[in-house]
């Protein structure tokens, strides 16, 4: 198999699955990871695929939502800073809901040290991370599993949530536009987040700068409906100043 044939197979594989790892391709095509790495780099230069650590995703203008495995590698340091600030908003003994998303995952990893807290989550990533911590009270929320969200969503989830009251919840999003609209692609995800917020005394939106100036199909609400909005968006930017007028508790870390 020559290089052109191999790269054609790689493109077809990524187009079918959405994403693939270097190791998977190397094993499947019986070549070295270095060879696959060179192929993927060339395909990225041709704007056919987009690279992430350990693999590639098909570069499609119609692909609006990337898998969590890719999102986890985006703005890592910024998400960690957002998570560290969120520690200031939690008290010992709180009932804390941590929703699906990669920024919320970093929040979970910061909050586990609080004493006597009950942690609730519908995120498989959050539950997996917190399940390794001894001495915390962790509650798993049921529902229909959505692979792109890596979490449990929908009517069953919302119904279960209504049995509880939370002191604080941490919510992620896919987009925040210049008018302060907070949006997602999934209707079930939106419905679930709204149900969580309705049961929480304090609602915290966490979003790194890549989520701004984007609008998607489903609206969670406005940033003015959140008690806190924690981000790394440049506080000197015109967008930050405009959104700050809508919510004085918009905080840049």
C-alpha positions in Angstrom: 0.0 0.0 0.0 1.5 3.3 -1.0 1.2 6.6 0.9 -1.8 7.9 -1.2 -3.8 4.7 -0.7 -3.1 4.8 3.0 -4.1 8.4 3.4 -7.3 7.8 1.4 -8.1 4.9 3.8 -7.4 7.2 6.8 -9.7 9.9 5.5 -12.5 7.4 4.9 -12.1 5.9 8.4 -12.2 9.3 10.0 -15.1 10.4 7.9 -17.1 7.4 9.0 -16.3 7.5 12.7 -15.8 11.3 13.2 -12.5 10.7 15.0 -9.7 8.2 15.4 -6.5 7.8 17.4 -3.0 7.4 16.0 -2.7 4.0 17.7 -5.9 2.7 16.2 -4.8 3.6 12.7 -1.3 2.2 13.2 -2.7 -1.1 14.4 -5.3 -1.3 11.6 -2.9 -0.4 8.8 0.1 -2.3 10.3 2.4 0.7 10.1 4.2 2.7 12.8 2.7 5.5 14.8 5.3 7.8 13.4 4.1 7.0 9.8 0.5 7.7 10.8 1.6 10.9 12.5 3.2 12.1 9.3 0.0 11.1 7.3 -2.2 13.0 9.7 0.0 16.1 9.7 -0.2 16.2 5.9 -4.0 15.7 5.9 -4.2 18.5 8.5 -2.1 20.8 6.2 -4.7 20.0 3.5 -7.5 21.1 5.8 -9.1 17.6 5.7 -8.7 16.7 9.3 -8.0 18.6 12.6 -5.4 17.2 14.9 -5.8 16.6 18.6 -3.4 15.0 21.1 -3.1 11.4 20.0 -5.3 11.5 17.0 -7.5 13.4 14.5 -11.1 14.5 13.9 -12.7 15.0 10.5 -12.8 18.7 9.7 -16.3 19.4 8.6 -17.9 22.8 8.7 -21.2 21.0 9.6 -19.7 19.3 12.6 -20.7 21.6 15.4 -20.1 19.5 18.4 -16.9 17.6 19.0 -16.6 14.5 21.3 -15.5 15.0 24.9 -12.2 13.4 24.2 -11.3 16.3 22.0 -12.8 19.0 24.2 -10.7 17.8 27.1 -7.6 18.9 25.3 -8.9 22.5 24.6 -8.0 25.4 26.9 -6.8 23.1 29.7 -5.0 25.8 31.8 -7.9 28.2 31.4 -10.4 25.6 32.6 -8.2 24.9 35.6 -8.1 28.6 36.5 -11.9 28.7 36.2 -12.2 25.6 38.4 -9.9 27.1 41.1 -12.1 30.2 41.3 -15.2 28.1 41.8 -13.8 26.8 45.1 -14.6 30.2 46.5 -18.3 29.6 45.9 -18.7 26.4 47.8 -19.0 25.8 51.5 -18.5 22.7 53.7 -21.8 20.8 53.9 -23.2 22.0 50.6 -25.3 19.9 48.2 -23.3 20.4 44.9 -24.5 19.4 41.4 -21.8 19.2 38.8 -23.2 18.9 35.2 -21.8 17.4 32.0 -18.9 19.1 30.3 -15.1 19.4 30.4 -14.9 22.6 32.3 -17.3 21.2 34.9 -15.0 18.2 35.1 -12.1 20.4 36.2 -14.5 22.0 38.7 -15.2 18.6 40.2 -11.5 17.9 40.5 -11.1 21.1 42.6 -14.1 20.6 44.9 -13.7 17.1 46.3 -11.8 18.3 49.4 -14.8 20.1 50.9 -16.1 18.3 54.0 -19.6 16.9 54.5 -20.7 17.8 50.9 -23.1 15.7 48.9 -21.9 15.7 45.2 -24.5 15.0 42.5 -23.7 14.5 38.8 -25.2 13.1 35.6 -21.7 13.2 34.0 -19.9 9.9 33.5 -16.6 11.8 33.5 -17.3 13.5 36.8 -18.6 10.4 38.4 -15.6 8.4 37.3 -13.2 11.1 38.6 -15.0 11.5 42.0 -15.5 7.8 42.5 -11.8 7.4 43.1 -12.0 9.8 46.1 -12.5 8.3 49.5 -14.7 9.8 52.1 -17.1 11.9 49.9 -20.8 11.4 49.4 -21.4 10.9 45.7 -24.8 10.5 44.0 -25.2 9.3 40.4 -28.1 10.7 38.4 -29.9 8.4 36.0 -31.2 9.0 32.5 -30.7 8.3 28.8 -27.0 8.2 28.0 -25.7 10.6 25.3 -22.3 9.8 24.0 -21.3 13.3 22.9 -22.1 14.7 26.3 -20.7 11.6 28.2 -23.7 11.9 30.5 -27.3 11.0 31.3 -30.0 13.4 30.1 -33.7 13.7 29.4 -37.1 13.2 31.0 -35.9 10.5 33.5 -33.0 12.7 34.6 -35.2 15.8 35.1 -37.8 13.7 37.0 -35.2 12.4 39.4 -33.6 15.8 39.9 -37.0 17.2 41.1 -36.7 15.1 44.2 -33.7 17.2 45.4 -32.7 20.7 46.3 -29.1 21.8 45.6 -27.2 24.6 47.3 -25.2 25.2 44.1 -24.8 23.8 40.6 -22.1 24.2 38.0 -23.3 24.3 34.4 -21.4 24.3 31.1 -22.4 25.5 27.7 -21.5 25.4 24.0 -22.1 29.0 23.1 -22.7 32.5 24.6 -23.5 35.3 22.1 -23.1 39.1 22.4 -26.6 39.4 23.7 -25.9 37.0 26.6 -27.9 34.1 25.2 -26.6 30.8 26.6 -27.1 28.0 24.0 -26.5 24.3 23.2 -27.0 21.9 20.3 -29.0 19.2 22.1 -32.6 19.7 23.2 -32.3 17.0 25.8 -29.1 18.6 27.2 -30.8 22.0 27.4 -33.9 20.5 29.1 -31.8 18.7 31.7 -29.7 21.8 32.5 -32.8 23.9 33.0 -34.3 21.3 35.3 -31.1 21.3 37.4 -31.0 25.1 37.6 -34.7 25.1 38.8 -33.7 23.0 41.8 -30.6 25.0 42.8 -30.2 28.0 45.0 -27.1 29.2 43.2 -26.5 28.6 39.5 -23.0 29.0 38.2 -22.1 29.1 34.5 -18.6 28.1 33.7 -17.2 28.8 30.2 -13.8 29.3 28.7 -13.2 32.0 26.1 -13.7 29.6 23.1 -17.5 29.4 24.0 -18.1 33.1 23.3 -19.6 34.7 20.2 -21.2 31.4 19.3 -24.9 30.7 19.0 -26.6 27.2 18.8 -30.1 25.9 18.3 -31.3 25.4 21.9 -31.3 28.2 24.5 -30.7 27.4 28.2 -31.4 31.0 29.1 -29.6 34.3 29.5 -26.4 35.0 31.5 -28.5 37.3 33.7 -30.3 34.2 34.9 -27.1 32.8 36.5 -25.9 33.9 39.9 -22.3 33.7 38.7 -20.6 33.4 35.3 -16.9 32.4 35.6 -14.7 32.6 32.5 -11.2 33.5 31.3 -12.6 36.0 28.7 -10.4 39.1 28.6 -12.0 41.6 30.9 -10.7 44.5 28.8 -12.6 43.2 25.7 -15.7 45.0 24.5 -17.7 41.8 24.7 -16.8 41.3 28.3 -17.8 44.8 29.2 -21.1 44.5 27.4 -21.9 41.2 29.1 -20.8 42.5 32.5 -23.7 45.0 32.2 -26.1 42.1 31.9 -24.6 40.2 34.8 -22.4 42.1 37.3 -21.2 38.7 38.6 -19.4 37.9 35.4 -15.9 37.1 36.6 -12.7 36.8 34.5 -10.0 34.7 36.2 
